[in-house]
Amino acid sequence: MPKCEVIFDLAAKEAELGKLQERMAGNDFWNDNLKAKEVIDKANILKSWVEPANRIDEHLASLAELNDMSKGEAEDSDIFKELTAEIDKLEAELRSLEIKKMLSGRLDRNNAIVSINSGAGGTESCDWAEMLLRMYRRWAERRGFSPEIIDILAGEEAGIKNVTMMVKGEYAYGYMKAECGVHRLVRISPFDSNKRRHTSFASVDVIAEITDEIAVEIDEKELRIDTYRAGGAGGQKVNKTDSAVRITHVPTGIVTQCQNERSQFQNKTVAMNVMRAKIYELRLKQQKENLAKEYGEKMDIAWGSQIRSYVFQPYQMVKDLRTDVETSNVQDVMDGDIDRFIEAYLKTLK
């Protein structure tokens, strides 16, 4: 039996996709645009499972042929090397599909809103926050996601105090939720003339962008909307109008802002989308707290615990404290190679 059949029922998904495609081919399909969109979205989700699974099955058939051809061949022969390489590729594809199966939460397919905040430590922590921003942007680009800065506040001397970024792509939130927590850096400071070792902290918060399918009611009377002049890098990039928007939800004190778009209307729309996501997240946390009180269970709803340590000196090591996954290849990690940590964490959520 092909391995992808073990991961999920491929035949059932193919049958369901076939029925949806029949509906899409009907003459009356576009009579109701809303229902048509729902059908297309569901079909695309099924395709994202069926197509890679079919590729895996085809790959398995090719491997069977290569395996027969390699019998009696030396391990250093070209065909044996080709077989080994194909097995490695297949294992990677299966692992990717298995991880995707774990991303079955209601919001996992959504875009991710990522906030990075420097901790105590001034310039050191601000520089570390900027390094994390670069790492996540590199990771997102590797996956074909689109990272877009919504709002950013520069540090006084270097780095950034905080930044909010939207990571757009299918399952962006499902993957990025593994990064919530405090990230710790140990290194010899480039800002210390005495070359002493410093420890810096930065926190990462991740929430899902809320789509129209989820109703989040917000009373506009509870919102305070302010405009201000967006910061710029100088020269032609300086914003000369009050286009940046800050929205405050007065009852909760939640604040969102956006200065990245060209117009005040666009900035308000983005800031409002982030506000909806944050209020939805807050309500989910309140529900968890209520459940904990009702059933007497201690439920961890905090995102601020330390999750990963990055040591640059006196040795090189990045270690995830939740899964014990570690690597000495610090440079690759800082260039966005963090899938090993994300996948290991997602497996703990089974």
Helices and strands as residue ranges (DSSP letters): H 3-7, H 10-24, G 29-31, H 33-70, H 78-102, E 112-118, H 123-142, E 146-154, E 160-168, H 172-176, G 177-179, E 181-188, E 197-208, G 220-222, E 223-228, G 235-237, E 244-249, E 254-258, H 264-295, E 306-311, E 317-320, E 326-327, H 330-334, H 339-348
